[in-house]
């Protein structure tokens, strides 16, 4: 599976910076998934779950809004509050 560069940031700092196979988030228009080769895209995010698929593993988080941008070079998720489920 092809991967893409993903950056996730919040006011607390950079939360993820690496390759991913898929990103699943809740946008204001509903759930969506981003994969390598996605067209350039931008959307506001709603409060909901986030899943990062990378290296055969899935990492879960809670995202309380923000926005998502997709370019040829990088996918960026900027969240007002972002917490990995495995961080407590």
N, C-alpha and C positions, 0 to 999 in steps of 0.2 A: 504494500500500500504506500502511495506517495505521501510525503509529509510536507508541512509548511512551517514557517517560523511564527511562533505565537508569543505575544507579550501581554501580560495581565498586570495592571497597576491599579492601586487605590491610593488614597491619601496617606496610608501607612507605608507606601513604597512599592517597589516592584515585587509582585507576588509569583510571577512565573515568567521565564525568558528562555525559550528553547523550542525544539521541534515538537510538533503534534500531528497526529493522523486525522483527528476530528475534534471539533469543539461544538458542544451542544449547549444552548442558552435559551432563555425566555426573552424575546423581544416584546415591544409593546403591541405588536400585531400577532403574537403567538410564538410557539416554540420553533426553533430553527437549528440547523446543523451546518457547520462550515467544514469543507474538506479542501484538500489541495486543488488548485485550479479554479476555485470559486471566482465568479466575476467580481469586479470592484463593487463594493457595497458599503452602506453606512446605515445604522439604525439605532434608535434609542432602546435601552434595555429596561425591562420591567423587573420587579422583585421576583426571584425564583431560583431554581437550582441551575448549576453549571457543571458540565462534565468535560474533562479533558482526557482524550484517548491518546496515549503515547506509549510506544514500545510494548504493545500488548497489554498495557495496564490502563485502568480507568481511575481517575482521581475526581472526587466529588467536592463541590463547594456550594456556598450560598452567596448570591449576588443580590444586592439591594438596589439595583438600577445603575444607570450610567449610559455609556454608548459603546458601540462596536464598529470598527472600521476594517475593511478588507481591501488590501492593495495587492499588486503582484509580488511585492517584496515581503510584506508582513501583515499579520492579523493582529489588531490591537483591541483589547477589551479594557476600557477605563471605567472603573466602578466607584460609586460613592462609598461602598462598604463591601469587602470581599473576604470571606472566611473559608478556608479549607476545612472540610469535615474532620479530617484526621489531625487537626491542630487543637482540638479540645472542644 
